């Protein structure tokens, strides 16, 4: 029997495995502190403990880590921003709130984020850039505000701690994610469709530090899996597939090349309808994609993706987290078995059974727990 690290490594390389890997994505992936008694920490609820234990003991662990904070305008990650940016943190009606005020180009730009007590999610209630004039002002910021101090010691230490239980995955945004996050979705999509020159200027500005960061981390922490998130901003239902080439291949593709130059594996994270952009994901020479969502959330069936792209891409998926939380265990078992059958049928590079996301509320129900147990049990005992 393979160790969990051996199984995941062989999957990424396209080598034979003893059984399909099973991973819980953020559960066992994100760095959380279940013993932290802060009232805003949903993971200290006792109902989380069995699920966290199941992930640690029986899932094929993929730790999701970054040597830097990813948001391009966070002064804690980019000290040179402090000349331009003021940050106010406060609590309002059991919400942790942060207001950022950026002064540049004769304009005052502001954003507000809120995080509640019951759900581990940060909501942006006011985005930094509201229009093209704000974007033009933002472009006047000096390039060095995006510089980061890279420290891979945490990645190396986590890799050593994991031992044979799994692998570390470097987690990073791409240029389109950095750009889109500055706007509300409607404004971003309008600019992407009607102001391509402006968006290209913004993407080019945000890409330069991301390329430098990717080069440095890849060289210091070579041969590891990376997850690149953001391409879904240029996929359906948001933008037509022709713009995926303009805004993703052109700017995310170089990140993939850097990662692979240092022996790493690039996994493209893309929710939504990926059927029309899978060719372009392969054109980037990506090694994997997730979460390959089934209809109606997505537009592809796992069996078809496996047949058409399985020799080039490791497929991570194809379980919806909503099914884990609401589906009756007997019905969910059939969903898992179908995913395992379709993800492993015929010839292909590899498949990892994985949900599209993870619960983020304070309570894990008995149904949710049972369905996670089903994922592990069926993967452990799967024989095509």
C-alpha positions in Angstrom: 0.0 0.0 0.0 1.3 3.5 -0.9 1.7 6.2 1.7 -0.5 9.2 1.1 2.5 11.3 -0.1 3.5 8.6 -2.5 -0.1 8.3 -3.9 -0.5 12.0 -4.5 3.0 12.3 -6.0 2.4 9.4 -8.4 -1.0 10.9 -9.4 0.6 14.2 -10.4 3.3 12.4 -12.3 0.8 10.1 -14.1 2.2 7.0 -12.5 0.1 4.0 -11.4 -1.5 4.3 -7.9 -2.9 1.7 -5.5 -6.3 3.5 -5.4 -7.7 7.0 -6.2 -6.6 9.7 -3.8 -9.3 11.5 -1.8 -8.9 15.0 -0.6 -11.2 17.3 1.4 -9.8 20.6 -0.1 -9.9 23.3 2.5 -10.6 20.8 5.3 -7.1 19.6 6.1 -5.9 22.2 3.6 -6.3 25.6 5.2 -4.4 26.5 8.3 -6.9 26.7 11.1 -6.8 26.6 14.9 -9.6 24.6 16.4 -8.3 25.2 19.9 -8.5 29.0 19.5 -11.4 30.1 21.6 -12.0 33.4 19.7 -15.7 33.7 19.2 -15.2 34.4 15.5 -13.3 31.1 15.0 -16.1 28.7 13.7 -13.7 25.8 13.9 -13.6 25.6 17.6 -17.1 24.2 17.7 -17.0 20.6 18.9 -18.9 19.4 15.8 -15.8 20.2 13.7 -13.4 17.9 15.6 -14.4 14.5 14.1 -14.3 16.0 10.5 -10.8 17.5 11.1 -9.6 14.3 12.6 -11.0 12.3 9.7 -9.1 14.6 7.3 -5.8 14.3 9.2 -6.0 10.5 9.7 -7.5 9.2 6.4 -7.6 11.8 3.6 -4.7 12.4 1.2 -3.7 15.7 2.7 -2.8 18.7 0.5 -1.8 21.6 2.7 -2.6 24.9 1.0 0.1 27.5 1.9 1.5 30.8 0.7 4.8 32.5 1.6 3.0 35.9 1.3 -0.4 37.4 1.6 -2.0 37.4 -1.8 -4.0 40.6 -2.0 -2.2 43.1 -4.1 -3.0 46.2 -2.0 -2.6 44.8 1.5 -0.2 47.1 3.5 0.7 44.3 5.9 2.1 42.3 2.9 3.5 45.4 1.1 4.9 47.9 3.6 5.6 50.4 0.9 1.9 50.9 0.5 1.7 52.5 3.9 2.6 55.9 2.3 -0.7 55.8 0.4 -3.0 53.7 2.5 -4.7 54.0 5.9 -6.4 51.0 7.5 -9.1 51.1 10.2 -10.2 47.9 11.9 -13.3 47.9 14.1 -16.2 45.7 15.3 -19.8 46.5 14.5 -22.8 44.3 15.6 -20.6 41.2 16.0 -18.9 41.8 12.6 -15.1 42.3 12.2 -14.8 45.2 9.8 -11.8 46.7 7.9 -11.9 50.0 6.0 -9.0 50.8 3.7 -8.5 54.3 2.4 -6.0 54.8 -0.5 -4.9 58.2 -1.7 -3.4 58.3 -5.1 -3.7 60.4 -8.3 -5.7 63.1 -6.6 -8.4 60.6 -5.7 -9.5 59.0 -2.4 -10.3 55.3 -2.9 -11.9 53.2 -0.2 -13.0 49.7 0.5 -14.8 47.9 3.3 -14.7 44.2 4.3 -16.8 42.5 6.9 -16.5 39.1 8.6 -19.3 37.7 10.7 -19.5 35.4 13.7 -21.3 32.4 12.2 -19.4 31.9 8.9 -15.8 31.9 8.0 -16.2 34.2 5.0 -15.0 37.8 4.4 -17.6 39.9 2.6 -16.5 42.9 0.6 -19.3 45.5 1.0 -17.4 48.3 -0.7 -14.8 47.6 -3.4 -11.7 49.8 -3.8 -12.2 50.7 -7.5 -15.6 51.9 -8.6 -15.0 53.1 -12.1 -12.4 53.7 -14.8 -11.2 56.9 -13.2 -10.4 55.0 -10.0 -8.5 52.4 -12.1 -6.5 55.1 -13.8 -5.6 56.5 -10.4 -4.6 53.1 -9.1 -2.3 52.6 -12.1 -0.3 55.6 -10.9 0.9 53.7 -7.8 4.6 52.9 -8.0 5.4 49.3 -9.0 7.4 48.6 -5.8 4.3 48.8 -3.7 3.6 45.2 -4.8 7.0 44.0 -3.7 7.0 41.2 -1.2 9.5 39.6 1.2 9.5 36.0 0.3 10.0 33.4 3.0 9.6 29.7 2.1 10.7 28.5 5.5 7.1 27.9 6.5 6.5 25.8 3.4 9.6 23.7 4.0 8.7 23.2 7.7 5.1 22.2 6.8 6.4 19.8 4.2 8.6 18.2 6.8 5.8 18.0 9.4 3.5 16.3 7.0 5.9 13.5 6.3 4.2 10.7 4.4 0.7 11.9 5.2 0.5 14.2 2.2 2.0 17.1 0.2 2.2 20.9 0.4 0.6 23.0 -2.3 1.6 26.6 -2.9 -1.5 28.7 -3.2 -1.5 31.8 -5.3 -3.8 34.3 -7.2 -3.1 35.1 -10.8 -3.2 38.6 -12.4 -6.9 38.4 -13.3 -7.8 37.5 -9.8 -5.8 40.4 -8.4 -7.5 42.8 -10.9 -11.0 41.5 -10.5 -10.9 41.6 -6.7 -10.4 45.4 -6.9 -13.9 45.9 -8.4 -17.4 44.7 -7.8 -18.3 42.0 -10.3 -20.6 44.1 -12.4 -18.0 46.9 -12.8 -15.2 44.4 -13.5 -17.2 42.6 -16.2 -18.2 45.9 -17.8 -14.5 47.0 -18.0 -13.4 43.6 -19.3 -15.9 43.8 -22.1 -15.8 47.5 -23.0 -12.3 48.8 -21.8 -9.9 46.0 -22.8 -6.9 48.4 -23.1 -7.4 49.6 -19.6 -7.8 46.1 -18.2 -4.6 45.0 -20.0 -2.7 47.8 -18.5 -3.9 46.8 -15.0 -3.2 43.1 -15.7 0.3 44.0 -16.8 1.0 46.0 -13.7 -0.2 43.3 -11.4 1.5 40.5 -13.4 5.0 41.8 -13.0 5.3 41.2 -9.2 3.4 38.0 -9.4 5.9 36.6 -12.0 8.8 37.7 -9.8 7.2 36.1 -6.7 6.4 32.9 -8.6 10.0 32.7 -9.9 11.5 33.2 -6.5 9.2 30.7 -4.6 9.5 28.1 -7.4 13.3 28.3 -7.2 13.4 28.1 -3.4 10.7 25.4 -3.1 11.0 23.4 -6.3 9.1 20.4 -7.5 5.8 21.0 -5.6 2.2 21.4 -6.6 0.7 24.9 -7.0 -2.9 26.0 -7.2 -3.5 29.1 -9.3 -6.9 30.7 -8.7 -8.6 33.4 -10.7 -9.1 32.1 -14.2 -12.9 31.6 -13.5 -13.3 35.4 -13.8 -12.7 35.0 -17.5 -14.8 31.9 -18.0 -18.5 31.4 -18.5 -20.9 32.5 -17.1 -18.9 35.7 -16.5 -17.1 36.3 -19.8 -17.1 34.7 -23.2 -14.4 32.0 -23.9 -12.6 34.2 -26.4 -11.6 36.5 -23.5 -10.1 33.6 -21.6 -7.3 33.7 -24.1 -6.9 37.5 -23.7 -7.0 37.7 -19.9 -5.8 34.2 -18.7 -3.6 32.5 -21.3 -1.7 35.8 -21.8 -1.1 36.5 -18.1 -1.5 33.2 -16.2 0.3 31.1 -18.8 3.7 32.6 -17.8 3.2 31.6 -14.2 2.6 28.0 -15.3 5.8 28.0 -17.3 7.8 29.3 -14.3 6.4 26.7 -12.0 7.2 23.9 -14.4 10.7 25.2 -15.2 11.5 24.4 -11.6 9.9 20.9 -11.7 6.6 21.9 -10.1 3.0 21.1 -11.0 0.5 23.8 -11.9 -3.2 23.2 -11.0 -5.7 25.6 -12.5 -8.6 26.4 -10.2 -11.7 27.3 -12.3 -15.3 27.0 -11.2 -18.2 27.3 -13.5 -18.6 26.3 -17.1 -15.2 25.1 -18.2 -16.2 23.2 -21.3 -15.2 25.9 -23.7 -11.8 26.7 -22.0 -10.4 23.3 -21.3 -8.4 23.4 -24.6 -6.9 26.7 -23.4 -6.1 25.3 -20.0 -4.2 22.5 -21.8 -2.5 25.1 -24.1 -1.1 26.7 -21.0 0.6 23.3 -20.3 -1.2 23.1 -16.9 -0.8 19.8 -15.1 -4.2 19.7 -13.4 -7.5 21.4 -13.0 -10.2 21.6 -10.3 -13.0 21.2 -9.4 -14.5 20.0 -12.7 -18.0 20.8 -11.5 -20.9 18.6 -12.8 -24.1 20.2 -14.2 -26.0 22.3 -13.3 -23.1 24.2 -11.5 -20.8 23.3 -14.4 -21.3 22.2 -18.0 -19.2 19.1 -18.3 -19.4 15.5 -17.3 -16.4 14.0 -15.7 -16.4 11.0 -18.0 -16.2 13.3 -21.0 -13.4 15.4 -19.6 -11.5 12.2 -18.7 -11.9 10.9 -22.2 -10.9 14.1 -24.0 -8.3 15.5 -21.6 -7.4 12.9 -19.1 -4.0 12.1 -20.7 -2.9 15.7 -20.2 -4.6 16.8 -17.0 -5.0 15.4 -13.5 -8.6 15.9 -12.6 -9.5 17.1 -9.1 -13.2 16.9 -8.3 -16.1 16.3 -9.0 -18.2 16.5 -5.8 -20.2 19.6 -5.0 -19.9 20.7 -1.4 -23.7 21.4 -1.4 -24.3 17.7 -2.1 -22.1 16.8 0.9 -24.2 19.1 3.1 -27.7 18.4 2.0 -27.9 15.0 0.2 -29.1 11.9 1.9 -26.2 9.5 2.6 -27.5 6.7 0.3 -27.9 9.1 -2.6 -24.6 10.7 -1.9 -22.9 7.3 -2.0 -24.1 6.9 -5.6 -22.7 10.3 -6.5 -19.3 9.4 -5.1 -19.3 6.0 -6.8 -20.1 7.7 -10.1 -17.3 10.2 -9.7 -14.8 7.5 -8.9 -16.0 5.4 -11.9 -15.9 8.3 -14.4 -12.6 9.7 -13.0 -10.7 6.5 -13.3 -12.2 4.9 -16.4 -9.9 4.2 -19.4 -6.5 5.6 -19.7 -5.6 8.9 -18.0 -3.0 10.8 -16.0 -4.8 10.7 -12.7 -7.9 11.6 -10.6 -8.3 12.9 -7.1 -11.8 12.6 -5.5 -12.4 16.1 -4.0 -15.3 18.5 -3.3 -15.6 21.9 -5.0 -15.2 23.7 -1.6 -15.8 23.0 2.1 -18.3 23.9 4.8 -17.6 27.3 6.4 -20.3 27.5 9.1 -20.0 26.9 12.8 -21.7 23.5 12.9 -20.9 20.2 11.1 -24.1 18.1 10.9 -24.2 14.4 11.3 -25.3 14.1 7.6 -22.3 16.2 6.5 -20.0 14.0 8.6 -21.5 10.8 7.2 -21.0 12.0 3.6 -17.4 12.8 4.2 -16.9 9.4 5.7 -18.4 7.9 2.6 -15.9 9.7 0.4 -13.0 8.2 2.3 -14.5 4.7 2.6 -15.4 4.5 -1.1 -12.0 5.8 -2.2 -10.2 3.4 0.1 -12.1 0.4 -1.2 -12.4 1.4 -4.8 -11.5 -1.2 -7.4 -12.5 -0.4 -11.0 
